[in-house]
Amino acid sequence: MDKPRTQGRQPGRRLQFAILVATLCAIAWFFLSTDLATRRVDSDSLRIGTVTRQDLAIEVNANGVLLPREVEWIAAQVEGRVYAIHRRAGEEVKDGEVLVTLSNPELINSAEEARSALQGGRAALVSYEVDLQNLLLDQQAATLRAKFAHASAVLKLDAETRLRETSSIIPDIDYQRTLLEVEQLRASHAIEQQRAMQQETNIKTQLAARTAQVEQLARAVERAQAKVDALTVRAGMNGVVQQMGLEIGQRLLPGAQVARIARQGELYAELKVLAQQATHVASGQAVTIDTRNGVVTGRVSRVDPAVNEGTVVVDVALSGDLPPGTRPELQVQGLITVAQLHDALIVDKPAYGRADGQLTLYRLLPGREIAERTVVQTGRASVNQIEIVGGLEAGDRIILSDTSDWQDQSRIHID
């Protein structure tokens, strides 16, 4: 009868027991060495930055547009219908060049009537002046007759006076009559002279009045002709037509916009800066303007004191030659340098990073794939970087990505 082999099975059981113990130890070591409460994050989904000490230009980013410094809005001066359009938007024009021709027959008829009235007034003035001159000549003739009559009486008086000295042939009564006649003719001559002077003054006054009437008719002709001339709308300066939205046959009233002309080359940038970023923007600060076809520099020339729809308008005077293709209404991007920081702690701007405040970030522990939550005090911020005032040191590595999903975790594990 065979006996069971109990001795041969002992080594197998010992091996199994040893494997079981090793497995339990490995499991225990895994649980002891692993913090199951720590959030695990894939490193490929993270953006990590390093704190450095360096100089930093504090810049404000803003979008804007190039605008002409000199603009002319041309409006219709008279009523009329668009007869012809000679220039369209985008075309270059010179000072005095015809843009649009309007049609208004009533204005043309009014100008012709005014010219006819002026011609009639001038002819009447000439005829009236001739009549007045004839009257003056008649008065001058009367004055001359009075003068000659007085001179003749004086000669008679002189002759009678000499005769009376040598004889008594001239009776006293005749001599007295001669004396009276001389005095009467002298007075008559003086009166005629005064009438002639008054006649000349009167003629000058009447001619001045009639001349003023003719001048009024001439001014009426000028006004009527100016309205006719206004039917031809011309450019007031050299430039490029920015707007021209008219159509043939369109009726325009006085004051209606016809065209907008901008002087080419004399441009400035108008940037719209967010109100919270415009606090430190001031006149004279350096600006870099990207036109998408080149870069041009400039300086802040004006900061609008008012906030409109959350932005502040900042004007930039450009310097140097503009890149090819630069024109008004071109969309641009500007960087305004508002300050320069020297030997400051700098890091790339984290997601939702804000200047002059506190941020909760995750700092990577040296030599470990663990990041712990840290409160950081920030200073001034540029477009892509931000100053660290407290909470970090040079060489620290932090997570720049959005960490809002695990803000309740004091630590996270990076896989």
NUMIMI-174526 format. One line per field, with one value per residue (C-alpha): residue in one letter; x, y, z. Coordinates in steps of 0.25 Angstrom, whole numbers, plus 5000, padded with zeros to 4 digits. Layout:
REM NUMIMI-174526
type = (A ...);
px = (X ...);
py = (Y ...);
pz = (Z ...);
//
This chain:
REM NUMIMI-174526
type = (M D K P R T Q G R Q P G R R L Q F A I L V A T L C A I A W F F L S T D L A T R R V D S D S L R I G T V T R Q D L A I E V N A N G V L L P R E V E W I A A Q V E G R V Y A I H R R A G E E V K D G E V L V T L S N P E L I N S A E E A R S A L Q G G R A A L V S Y E V D L Q N L L L D Q Q A A T L R A K F A H A S A V L K L D A E T R L R E T S S I I P D I D Y Q R T L L E V E Q L R A S H A I E Q Q R A M Q Q E T N I K T Q L A A R T A Q V E Q L A R A V E R A Q A K V D A L T V R A G M N G V V Q Q M G L E I G Q R L L P G A Q V A R I A R Q G E L Y A E L K V L A Q Q A T H V A S G Q A V T I D T R N G V V T G R V S R V D P A V N E G T V V V D V A L S G D L P P G T R P E L Q V Q G L I T V A Q L H D A L I V D K P A Y G R A D G Q L T L Y R L L P G R E I A E R T V V Q T G R A S V N Q I E I V G G L E A G D R I I L S D T S D W Q D Q S R I H I D);
px = (5000 5006 5008 5005 5017 5016 5030 5031 5020 5026 5035 5024 5015 5027 5029 5014 5014 5027 5020 5008 5016 5024 5011 5005 5017 5017 5003 5006 5018 5009 4998 5008 5016 5005 4996 4982 4976 4986 4980 4988 4989 4995 5008 5004 4992 5000 5008 5019 5028 5040 5042 5054 5060 5062 5058 5043 5037 5022 5014 5000 4994 4982 4976 4973 4972 4981 4974 4977 4982 4976 4962 4952 4937 4931 4916 4907 4905 4893 4881 4882 4882 4895 4898 4912 4921 4936 4943 4940 4945 4960 4964 4974 4970 4977 4972 4961 4959 4944 4938 4923 4914 4900 4888 4879 4872 4866 4879 4884 4871 4873 4887 4883 4872 4882 4892 4881 4876 4891 4892 4879 4884 4897 4891 4881 4892 4899 4887 4884 4898 4897 4884 4890 4902 4893 4886 4900 4904 4891 4894 4908 4903 4893 4905 4913 4902 4901 4916 4916 4904 4910 4924 4916 4909 4922 4928 4916 4918 4932 4929 4918 4927 4938 4928 4922 4936 4937 4923 4909 4903 4899 4887 4888 4876 4882 4895 4888 4881 4894 4900 4887 4888 4903 4899 4887 4896 4907 4897 4891 4904 4907 4894 4897 4910 4904 4894 4905 4912 4900 4897 4910 4908 4894 4899 4910 4900 4890 4901 4906 4892 4889 4903 4900 4888 4896 4906 4895 4891 4906 4906 4893 4900 4912 4903 4895 4907 4914 4902 4903 4918 4914 4907 4922 4927 4942 4953 4958 4972 4981 4978 4970 4955 4951 4936 4927 4913 4906 4897 4894 4880 4881 4875 4884 4880 4889 4898 4897 4910 4917 4931 4942 4956 4968 4982 4991 5003 4999 4994 4993 4988 4976 4977 4966 4972 4964 4960 4967 4980 4980 4983 4998 4997 5002 5006 5020 5021 5027 5018 5021 5010 5009 5002 5002 5011 5022 5025 5026 5029 5022 5019 5006 5001 4987 4979 4964 4960 4946 4943 4934 4929 4940 4952 4960 4964 4979 4985 4999 5007 5015 5030 5038 5034 5021 5022 5017 5002 4999 4986 4975 4965 4976 4974 4986 4991 4999 5009 5010 5022 5017 5029 5042 5045 5059 5064 5050 5045 5038 5029 5020 5006 4998 4984 4974 4986 4984 4993 4995 4987 4988 4988 4987 4997 5003 5018 5026 5034 5049 5053 5039 5027 5018 5012 5007 4997 5004 4998 5006 5006 5007 5012 5011 5008 5012 5005 5011 5019 5016 5024 5025 5025 5024 5022 5032 5047 5056 5057 5043 5035 5020 5008 5003 4991 4977 4976 4962 4958 4966 4967 4962 4975 4987 4995 4995 5003 5008 5009);
py = (5000 5014 5025 5039 5048 5060 5064 5067 5077 5087 5094 5098 5103 5112 5118 5122 5128 5136 5141 5145 5152 5160 5164 5169 5177 5183 5187 5192 5200 5205 5210 5216 5223 5228 5240 5236 5249 5257 5261 5255 5264 5260 5269 5270 5278 5288 5301 5303 5316 5319 5332 5340 5353 5363 5376 5378 5388 5390 5390 5392 5385 5392 5391 5403 5409 5419 5432 5444 5456 5465 5462 5470 5467 5473 5476 5481 5496 5497 5488 5479 5465 5457 5459 5453 5446 5448 5442 5430 5425 5421 5430 5441 5456 5469 5482 5488 5475 5473 5462 5463 5471 5475 5480 5491 5498 5508 5513 5515 5523 5532 5535 5539 5548 5554 5557 5563 5572 5577 5580 5588 5595 5599 5605 5613 5618 5623 5630 5636 5641 5648 5655 5660 5665 5672 5679 5683 5689 5697 5702 5705 5713 5721 5724 5729 5738 5744 5746 5753 5762 5766 5769 5777 5785 5788 5793 5803 5807 5810 5818 5826 5829 5835 5844 5849 5853 5862 5866 5865 5858 5846 5849 5844 5835 5828 5827 5821 5811 5807 5804 5796 5788 5785 5780 5772 5765 5762 5756 5748 5743 5738 5731 5724 5720 5714 5707 5701 5696 5690 5684 5677 5672 5667 5660 5653 5648 5643 5636 5630 5625 5619 5613 5606 5600 5595 5589 5582 5576 5572 5565 5558 5553 5548 5541 5535 5531 5525 5516 5512 5509 5501 5491 5487 5481 5481 5476 5486 5479 5468 5455 5442 5440 5433 5433 5435 5428 5436 5431 5437 5445 5446 5459 5466 5477 5488 5482 5468 5460 5458 5453 5451 5454 5451 5456 5443 5441 5450 5439 5436 5424 5424 5413 5408 5404 5397 5407 5399 5398 5413 5418 5419 5424 5438 5447 5445 5430 5422 5413 5402 5401 5388 5391 5376 5380 5386 5393 5408 5415 5427 5434 5437 5451 5451 5443 5445 5448 5441 5426 5421 5407 5402 5408 5421 5427 5429 5437 5433 5442 5434 5436 5432 5426 5418 5404 5401 5400 5408 5416 5422 5413 5402 5393 5393 5388 5396 5394 5406 5405 5411 5408 5401 5391 5388 5375 5371 5357 5353 5341 5339 5344 5332 5329 5340 5347 5361 5372 5378 5367 5353 5340 5326 5318 5304 5304 5292 5286 5284 5270 5265 5264 5271 5285 5292 5303 5317 5331 5341 5356 5362 5376 5382 5374 5375 5368 5355 5356 5360 5365 5356 5365 5354 5339 5334 5334 5334 5320 5315 5308 5310 5305 5316 5308 5310 5303 5306 5292 5288 5301 5293 5284 5288 5279 5273 5261 5263 5251);
pz = (5000 4996 5006 5003 4999 5009 5008 4993 4994 5004 4995 4985 4997 5002 4988 4987 5001 4998 4985 4993 5003 4993 4986 4999 5001 4988 4989 5003 4998 4986 4995 5005 4994 4986 4991 4985 4989 4980 4967 4955 4943 4929 4927 4912 4915 4924 4920 4930 4932 4939 4948 4943 4947 4936 4930 4925 4916 4921 4908 4906 4894 4886 4872 4864 4850 4842 4840 4831 4839 4828 4823 4815 4815 4802 4803 4792 4793 4784 4781 4768 4762 4760 4745 4744 4754 4750 4762 4770 4784 4784 4772 4774 4772 4771 4777 4768 4760 4757 4765 4762 4752 4757 4748 4752 4741 4750 4755 4741 4737 4750 4746 4732 4737 4747 4736 4727 4739 4741 4726 4727 4740 4734 4721 4730 4738 4726 4720 4734 4735 4721 4725 4738 4730 4721 4733 4738 4725 4725 4738 4735 4722 4731 4741 4729 4724 4738 4738 4725 4728 4741 4734 4724 4735 4741 4728 4727 4741 4739 4726 4733 4745 4736 4729 4742 4746 4734 4731 4736 4724 4732 4741 4755 4753 4742 4749 4761 4752 4747 4761 4764 4752 4754 4768 4763 4753 4763 4772 4761 4756 4770 4771 4758 4763 4775 4767 4758 4771 4776 4763 4763 4777 4773 4761 4769 4779 4769 4761 4774 4777 4763 4763 4776 4770 4758 4768 4775 4762 4759 4773 4770 4757 4765 4775 4763 4756 4769 4770 4756 4758 4770 4761 4758 4771 4772 4781 4791 4792 4787 4793 4791 4790 4803 4801 4789 4790 4779 4768 4754 4756 4771 4776 4786 4796 4801 4811 4806 4807 4793 4796 4806 4802 4811 4809 4806 4814 4826 4835 4849 4857 4866 4876 4885 4899 4909 4920 4931 4923 4919 4933 4931 4916 4914 4903 4898 4901 4890 4881 4871 4860 4852 4839 4835 4824 4832 4846 4848 4861 4867 4880 4888 4884 4891 4901 4901 4915 4913 4913 4902 4902 4911 4903 4903 4889 4888 4876 4871 4863 4853 4850 4838 4825 4825 4819 4805 4804 4816 4814 4822 4829 4830 4842 4851 4864 4874 4886 4895 4904 4917 4927 4928 4939 4943 4950 4953 4955 4942 4937 4925 4928 4934 4929 4936 4941 4946 4950 4964 4971 4977 4968 4973 4965 4966 4968 4964 4975 4972 4967 4968 4959 4970 4969 4981 4982 4985 4986 4978 4978 4964 4960 4947 4934 4920 4908 4910 4923 4938 4949 4962 4975 4985 4987 4976 4974 4962 4956 4961 4951 4951 4944 4934 4929 4934 4948 4952 4951 4963 4971 4983 4983 4991 4982 4969 4963 4949 4940);
//
